[in-house]
Amino acid sequence: MSSKDIDRSGLTFRRDYFDDLKAWQALVDLLKDTFDIDIGPLQQMGRPDPSSMPFGWFAADGRLAANLSAFAMPLVINGRTVNAAAFQSGAVRPPWRGLGLYRDLTQKALAWCEEKGFEAIVLYTDKPALYEPYGFRSLSLHAYSGNAPVASKAQLPARHLDPLTKTDLELLRAALKTREPVSDVLAVRESAAMFVINTQLDPSVRISWLRREQAAVAWKMEAPGHFRLLDVVGADIPSLATIIAALDIDAGVVDVLFCPDKLGWSGQAQPLESYTHLMIRAPRAIAFDRPAMLSPMADF
Ligand SMILES: CC(C)(COP(=O)(O)OP(=O)(O)OC[C@H]1O[C@@H](n2cnc3c(N)ncnc32)[C@H](O)[C@@H]1OP(=O)(O)O)[C@@H](O)C(=O)NCCC(=O)NCCS
């Protein structure tokens, strides 16, 4: 159900408005104008996360002046499932900045999370100071780098997956539904909508299907011989040696953009260089058992 509220400023408050295509398009436009990100394809690729709860102030001409969306993002942290929510799509159009609209939306989203009983809230931001007053803290993130393992032999070669085709999207969505978290230190449990849209946001990311292991792998080559593994989606996580053999690539150096505790390989943890912070609001401070980061395929 969408609920509406009219404010003295002439803006109309609405929440849960994703079923209204015009309002959805207003969000697509707001994110395109603010961050130069196009989430339009999500509508054709299986819709936004079904748990999404957007909060927005709409102008009379239909433009979205301010938005913040929350959705359920169950995580595994240090081996335990955390019933977390995530905040995304936080933006206010320039003419309406400095009026307290974002503060208002943040408070509404926090109240919704409280009401739903989420244990923690996560978000990505380049402005941590905006969220510190609400108890969000930045997490220290690490990727892993090292020499490639000796690839196992006699693999069935992986095939390219194109999430824009119906059958490949169905295969991917089925794998996302039954996926094993890619790490026990820090990983999403499912977050299918984010994985699917992230396949479209970075054109250099390739998705391959390992037939025997029934697993999708998100990867790229940084340079000849330099392999970068972004995520693995399957009911069992194959070893890095198996993945490299199935992809049939020449890999000397490997970066893994999540904690590789299930890959049968250990590299060196390297602090992640990024202008965005992953922040968490939780009853207790979080310290990872091992250096970790959230796969970029879970970026939201
Ligand atoms: C950042 C942004 C969302 C703020 O929206 P806004 O409606 O102007 O913010 P508000 O008027 O509600 O101010 C909310 C609080 O944030 C503070 N704030 C505003 N901009 C800030 C910034 N760039 N950095 C840190 N704090 C900021 C305000 O001082 C205010 O603090 P207070 O509650 O203690 O008074 C808006 O400028 C924007 O859309 N920027 C571009 C996109 C972006 O950065 N999104 C958020 C990052 S994920």
The ligand as a Gaussian input file, in Angstrom:
#p B3LYP/6-31G(d) Opt

LIG

0 1
 C       23.636000      14.814000       1.032000
 C       22.198000      15.178000       0.712000
 C       21.369000      13.909000       0.621000
 C       21.667000      16.039000       1.867000
 O       20.295000      16.334000       1.647000
 P       19.577000      17.601000       2.347000
 O       18.101000      17.427000       2.218000
 O       20.167000      18.838000       1.822000
 O       20.012000      17.384000       3.857000
 P       19.250000      17.980000       5.129000
 O       18.902000      19.407000       4.860000
 O       18.133000      17.079000       5.521000
 O       20.384000      17.876000       6.191000
 C       20.522000      16.715000       6.980000
 C       21.772000      16.799000       7.797000
 O       22.883000      16.442000       6.961000
 C       23.886000      17.443000       7.030000
 N       24.514000      17.467000       5.706000
 C       23.995000      17.938000       4.554000
 N       24.861000      17.760000       3.535000
 C       25.940000      17.146000       4.061000
 C       27.179000      16.693000       3.526000
 N       27.481000      16.861000       2.231000
 N       28.061000      16.095000       4.361000
 C       27.787000      15.943000       5.671000
 N       26.622000      16.358000       6.245000
 C       25.728000      16.951000       5.442000
 C       23.143000      18.690000       7.391000
 O       24.003000      19.607000       7.995000
 C       22.066000      18.182000       8.316000
 O       22.587000      18.013000       9.614000
 P       21.628000      18.214000      10.907000
 O       20.566000      17.124000      10.839000
 O       22.566000      18.018000      12.049000
 O       21.066000      19.576000      10.785000
 C       22.087000      15.981000      -0.614000
 O       22.972000      17.065000      -0.564000
 C       22.423000      15.158000      -1.851000
 O       21.542000      14.545000      -2.456000
 N       23.701000      15.140000      -2.280000
 C       24.120000      14.348000      -3.432000
 C       23.905000      12.852000      -3.252000
 C       24.454000      12.327000      -1.963000
 O       25.535000      12.681000      -1.545000
 N       23.685000      11.420000      -1.300000
 C       23.960000      10.913000       0.028000
 C       25.176000      10.078000       0.064000
 S       24.805000       8.370000       0.046000

